[in-house]
Amino acid sequence: MPMQHLELLPADAALLAELKSAACPWLVFTSPGSVRAFAQWSEHTGLHLLQETGVRLAAVGAGTRDQLLSEVAHRASGPHPWRVLAAQVLIADEADRADAQGLLAAFDALAQQEGLDWHCQTLLLAEAEGNRPILREGFARRGARVLSGRMYRRVDVQWPESVWSELAAAKPGEIGLVVSSSALARRLVELFRAHGLVLTQTIWCTHHALIAEQLKALGIGMIRRVRLGADVLERDLFEHEINW
């Protein structure tokens, strides 16, 4: 049950051209949605940066990288194939660090390894309107030139009342919810309370430790951990870890 849909913002050809002309360009994907939005921007502007080898790539986590590779595979037989390999995409070093701070730490490790001159780097952040400024400010503090590519916005979707009726009628533990972001965790808990539903009646699940902490802070005592693939849940749904 999606709680949001993505709305593409007008493509900015000048922004993509600015990255193309930079000495040390980086394209940083901040979510799977940013990959899809960038693909549409590429089509609308005719600037297909990922046909070229000069632009380096980063993604917040493995899920975003996998969405990028899925898009690469989808475009393989088209007129503008992207030339991207998994090993070329910088991501956080661990799944539980797949967030802005984890990606900044991965960049710091790369900078130390390569002797990267931050002042020569230009980074275009493919992101949503209203994204938190953690990456923008983090890269700027390191001396990089940061271009903010606000490529899409998230628009809330209202669930039909039949969903809330089904949740209210379910037996405890009969329905599980997989929460994919901290913002959606907050909104979902607010909606549960607005509909008079008991939080513990539902099995709450997420793939990320930070979202689990957010859910705990909102009053949910037990959270199950799941693994998420590029598009759907993997077959072995639950991971059991002592720290969860």
C-alpha positions as CSV (number, residue, x, y, z in Angstrom):
1,M,0.0,0.0,0.0
2,P,2.0,3.0,-1.2
3,M,1.8,6.0,1.1
4,Q,3.3,8.4,-1.5
5,H,3.6,8.7,-5.2
6,L,6.4,10.6,-7.0
7,E,5.8,13.6,-9.1
8,L,8.5,14.6,-11.6
9,L,9.7,18.2,-11.4
10,P,10.7,20.2,-14.6
11,A,14.0,19.0,-16.0
12,D,16.9,21.4,-15.7
13,A,19.2,21.0,-18.7
14,A,21.5,23.7,-17.4
15,L,22.2,21.8,-14.2
16,L,23.1,18.6,-16.1
17,A,25.3,20.6,-18.5
18,E,27.0,22.2,-15.6
19,L,27.9,18.8,-14.2
20,K,29.0,17.6,-17.6
21,S,31.5,20.4,-17.9
22,A,32.9,20.0,-14.4
23,A,36.5,18.8,-13.9
24,C,35.7,16.0,-11.4
25,P,32.0,15.3,-11.7
26,W,30.0,13.0,-9.3
27,L,26.3,12.0,-9.6
28,V,24.9,11.1,-6.2
29,F,21.6,9.1,-6.1
30,T,19.7,9.6,-2.8
31,S,16.9,7.1,-3.3
32,P,15.5,4.6,-5.8
33,G,13.0,7.3,-6.8
34,S,15.9,9.6,-7.7
35,V,17.2,7.0,-10.2
36,R,13.8,7.0,-12.0
37,A,13.6,10.8,-11.9
38,F,17.1,11.2,-13.3
39,A,16.3,8.8,-16.1
40,Q,13.3,11.0,-17.1
41,W,15.4,14.1,-16.8
42,S,17.9,12.5,-19.2
43,E,15.2,11.8,-21.7
44,H,13.7,15.3,-21.5
45,T,17.0,17.1,-21.8
46,G,18.8,14.9,-24.2
47,L,21.8,14.9,-21.9
48,H,22.7,11.3,-21.3
49,L,25.5,11.6,-18.8
50,L,25.7,7.9,-18.0
51,Q,26.7,7.1,-21.6
52,E,30.0,8.7,-20.7
53,T,32.8,7.4,-18.5
54,G,33.8,10.7,-16.9
55,V,31.0,11.0,-14.3
56,R,31.6,9.0,-11.1
57,L,28.6,7.6,-9.2
58,A,27.5,7.2,-5.7
59,A,24.3,5.9,-4.1
60,V,23.0,6.1,-0.5
61,G,22.7,2.4,-0.2
62,A,22.5,-1.0,-1.9
63,G,18.8,-0.6,-2.7
64,T,19.4,2.6,-4.6
65,R,22.4,1.1,-6.4
66,D,20.3,-1.9,-7.3
67,Q,17.6,0.3,-8.8
68,L,20.3,2.0,-10.8
69,L,21.6,-1.3,-12.1
70,S,18.0,-2.3,-12.9
71,E,17.6,0.8,-15.0
72,V,20.9,0.0,-16.7
73,A,19.6,-3.4,-17.7
74,H,16.3,-1.9,-18.9
75,R,18.1,0.5,-21.1
76,A,20.7,-1.9,-22.5
77,S,19.0,-2.3,-25.9
78,G,17.8,1.3,-26.2
79,P,19.4,4.2,-28.1
80,H,21.1,5.6,-25.0
81,P,22.4,2.7,-22.9
82,W,23.9,3.6,-19.5
83,R,27.4,2.2,-18.9
84,V,27.5,1.4,-15.2
85,L,28.9,-1.5,-13.3
86,A,28.0,-2.3,-9.6
87,A,31.7,-1.9,-8.6
88,Q,31.7,1.6,-10.0
89,V,29.0,2.8,-7.6
90,L,30.2,4.1,-4.2
91,I,27.8,3.1,-1.4
92,A,28.0,3.0,2.4
93,D,30.2,0.1,3.7
94,E,27.4,-1.6,5.7
95,A,23.7,-2.1,5.2
96,D,22.9,-0.4,8.5
97,R,24.9,2.6,7.5
98,A,22.9,3.1,4.3
99,D,22.0,6.7,4.9
100,A,23.5,10.2,4.4
101,Q,26.0,9.9,7.2
102,G,27.1,6.4,6.0
103,L,27.6,7.7,2.5
104,L,29.6,10.7,3.8
105,A,31.8,8.2,5.7
106,A,32.3,6.2,2.5
107,F,33.4,9.3,0.7
108,D,35.8,10.2,3.5
109,A,37.4,6.7,3.2
110,L,37.7,7.1,-0.6
111,A,39.2,10.5,-0.2
112,Q,41.9,9.2,2.1
113,Q,42.5,6.2,-0.1
114,E,42.8,8.2,-3.3
115,G,44.1,11.5,-1.9
116,L,40.9,13.1,-3.3
117,D,41.1,16.9,-3.5
118,W,37.6,17.9,-2.3
119,H,37.9,21.4,-3.8
120,C,38.1,19.9,-7.3
121,Q,35.0,17.7,-6.9
122,T,31.5,18.7,-8.2
123,L,28.6,16.7,-6.9
124,L,25.1,16.7,-8.3
125,L,22.6,15.3,-5.8
126,A,19.7,13.7,-7.5
127,E,17.1,14.2,-4.8
128,A,13.5,15.0,-3.8
129,E,12.2,18.4,-3.1
130,G,12.3,18.9,0.7
131,N,15.1,16.4,1.3
132,R,17.0,17.0,4.5
133,P,20.3,18.9,3.9
134,I,22.6,16.4,5.5
135,L,24.4,15.4,2.3
136,R,24.4,19.0,0.8
137,E,25.9,20.4,4.0
138,G,28.3,17.5,4.5
139,F,29.9,17.8,1.1
140,A,30.0,21.6,1.3
141,R,31.9,21.4,4.6
142,R,34.5,19.2,3.0
143,G,35.0,21.9,0.3
144,A,33.2,20.3,-2.6
145,R,31.0,22.2,-5.0
146,V,27.4,20.9,-4.5
147,L,24.6,21.1,-7.1
148,S,21.2,20.3,-5.8
149,G,19.1,18.5,-8.4
150,R,15.6,18.6,-7.0
151,M,14.2,16.2,-9.5
152,Y,10.9,15.1,-7.9
153,R,8.5,15.6,-5.1
154,R,6.7,13.1,-2.8
155,V,3.0,13.5,-2.7
156,D,1.0,11.8,0.1
157,V,-1.5,9.1,-0.9
158,Q,-4.6,8.6,1.3
159,W,-5.4,5.0,2.0
160,P,-9.1,4.1,1.5
161,E,-11.2,3.6,4.6
162,S,-11.5,-0.1,3.7
163,V,-7.8,-0.5,4.6
164,W,-8.3,1.0,8.1
165,S,-11.4,-1.2,8.6
166,E,-9.4,-4.3,7.7
167,L,-6.6,-3.3,10.1
168,A,-9.2,-2.6,12.9
169,A,-10.8,-6.0,12.4
170,A,-7.6,-8.0,12.2
171,K,-6.5,-10.2,15.1
172,P,-3.3,-9.2,16.9
173,G,-0.3,-10.3,14.8
174,E,-2.4,-11.1,11.8
175,I,-1.1,-8.2,9.6
176,G,2.4,-7.0,9.1
177,L,3.5,-3.6,7.9
178,V,6.9,-2.9,6.3
179,V,8.0,0.7,6.8
180,S,10.5,1.9,4.3
181,S,11.5,5.4,5.7
182,S,11.5,7.4,8.9
183,A,9.1,10.0,7.5
184,L,6.6,7.3,6.6
185,A,7.0,5.7,10.1
186,R,6.0,9.0,11.7
187,R,3.0,9.5,9.4
188,L,1.8,5.9,9.7
189,V,1.9,6.0,13.5
190,E,0.0,9.3,13.5
191,L,-2.7,7.7,11.2
192,F,-2.9,4.7,13.4
193,R,-3.6,6.9,16.4
194,A,-6.1,9.1,14.5
195,H,-8.1,5.9,13.6
196,G,-8.0,4.7,17.2
197,L,-5.9,1.6,16.4
198,V,-3.6,-0.1,18.9
199,L,0.0,0.0,17.6
200,T,0.8,-3.4,19.1
201,Q,-2.0,-5.1,17.2
202,T,0.2,-5.1,14.0
203,I,3.6,-6.6,13.3
204,W,5.9,-3.6,12.5
205,C,8.8,-4.4,10.2
206,T,11.6,-2.4,8.5
207,H,14.9,-3.1,6.7
208,H,17.0,-0.4,8.4
209,A,18.2,0.2,12.0
210,L,17.5,3.9,12.0
211,I,13.9,3.4,11.0
212,A,13.6,0.8,13.8
213,E,14.9,3.4,16.3
214,Q,12.4,5.9,15.0
215,L,9.6,3.3,15.4
216,K,10.7,2.6,19.0
217,A,10.8,6.3,19.8
218,L,7.2,6.5,18.5
219,G,6.1,3.8,21.0
220,I,6.5,0.5,19.2
221,G,8.4,-1.9,21.4
222,M,9.1,-4.8,19.0
223,I,10.2,-4.4,15.4
224,R,10.9,-7.3,13.0
225,R,13.7,-6.9,10.5
226,V,13.1,-7.7,6.8
227,R,15.3,-7.7,3.8
228,L,14.2,-5.7,0.8
229,G,15.1,-6.4,-2.8
230,A,15.2,-3.8,-5.6
231,D,11.4,-4.1,-6.1
232,V,9.9,-6.6,-3.7
233,L,10.5,-8.4,-0.4
234,E,12.8,-11.3,-0.7
235,R,11.4,-14.8,-0.2
236,D,13.0,-15.3,3.2
237,L,11.2,-12.4,4.8
238,F,12.5,-12.2,8.3
239,E,16.1,-11.9,9.6
240,H,16.4,-12.7,13.3
241,E,19.2,-10.8,15.0
242,I,19.9,-10.5,18.7
243,N,20.2,-6.7,18.6
244,W,16.7,-6.4,17.1
